Amino acid sequence: MSSRLVIMKLIIAASSVVSLTSALAFQSGKPSTLLPQVGRVSAGPISISAMGIGTWSWGNRLLFDYDPSQDEGIYEAYRAVRDAGVSIFDTADSYGTLDLNGRAEILLGKFERRYLQEKTATDKNSKKEEQGLFSFFTPKSESKLLQPQQVATKLAPYPWRVTPQSMVKSVKGSLRRLEQDQLVLAQLHWSTANYQPFQEKALWEGIGDVYDEGLCQAVGVSNYGPQQFKKISEYLKDRDVPLATAQIQYSLMTYQDAKDMNAVCDEENCRLISYSPLCLGLLTGKYNLDNLPKGATNPRRQLFRELLPGAQDLLKLTEAIGKDLGKSQTQVAINWSLCKNTVPITGVRTLDQAEENLGAYGWKLDAAMIDELDRAALSVGKPMIQNVFQTK
């Protein structure tokens, strides 16, 4: 047998080994090449992943029936999105009900430390494999730059937080729970302008002080409408504090009220973050009047009962577009928010949810589909109610 034939057989054998190794790696939870790699976008002076994860459900018994026994499943979802390039994680110091208050931040810190430990061990094993018998003709694994976890914590303007120093203190509490030294974003969870305007100045001063003390890389706001957003933007400019993001409830079910924020954010060079892009799950297409969220006391149950009748045309459209594209209704709804130049933050608690949501990236609805979805969104009989703290 010629030496050339021997080498060819060895290459084929080695390729089979590599394929088998890749398959086993996917099954064992290691990085999968089947999932799209999420890109990066600018947010003021910083860069964040084009999709993010919201952690509202991590620790929330009331709305999402959370139980600590779910933590391992949540970690599997976390690992999948990190492998796919997601780095921005939205959380809040108020997330977690009653005795679980702060749970979301605790889990974020815990999950990232575990993820990095596993990643280090995996990389070491990969290097050993590459130095083995078939290293001459086995393709080297492409080393992808791992983006660091980026935590964006929202600070609740509780009634007792009436001084700038109280905001600084709250950030330090978040950092203790995370076991980290700095936030990427410190965000005001909502404005008090509608009900306690005197507190607003202290909040603005406090979030500026948080930046000045080096506790965050930039700041953001949540539930600020165009008018109030412009006011805080001017204040922060005067203090030379970078305002990187503004997040509002932004989905096909809230487009009637949310659409004006796009232009305002563009004017201020600020990234618009769309929270609840699936409208608490209503836009997944998994619910109808005969199949509502479980739990007699679950607020989503009554809410969906009221919203679903007026959303039927929209849901039929997302279903039809999904079938044409080979995508789920969930993926159509998330991709629409991506097409609106926002960074959608979706909630995930299982690997299946993570993989489905990631499937919304790497493709784009065409202009005609976007226009049709816009018109359907603007025609929804009863839009999703605005956050009670949302300002104009």
Secondary structure, 3 states (H helix, E strand, C coil): CCHHHHHHHHHHHHHHHHHHHHHHHHHCCCCCCCCCCCCEEEECCEEEECCEEECCCCCCHHHHCCCHHHHHHHHHHHHHHHHCCCCEEEEECCCCCHHHCCHHHHHHHHHHHHHHHHHHHHHHHHHHHHCCCCCCCCCCCCCCCCCCCEEEEEECCCCCCCCHHHHHHHHHHHHHHHCCCCEEEEEECCCCCCCCHHHHHHHHHHHHHHHHCCCEEEEEEECCCHHHHHHHHHHHHHHCCCEEEEEEECCCCCHHHHCCHHHHHHHCCCEEEEECCCHHHHHHCCCECCECCCCCCCHHHHHHHHHHHHHHHHHHHHHHHHHHHCCCHHHHHHHHHHHCCCEEEEECCCHHHHHHHHCCCCCCCCHHHHHHHHHHHHCCCCCCCCCCCCCC
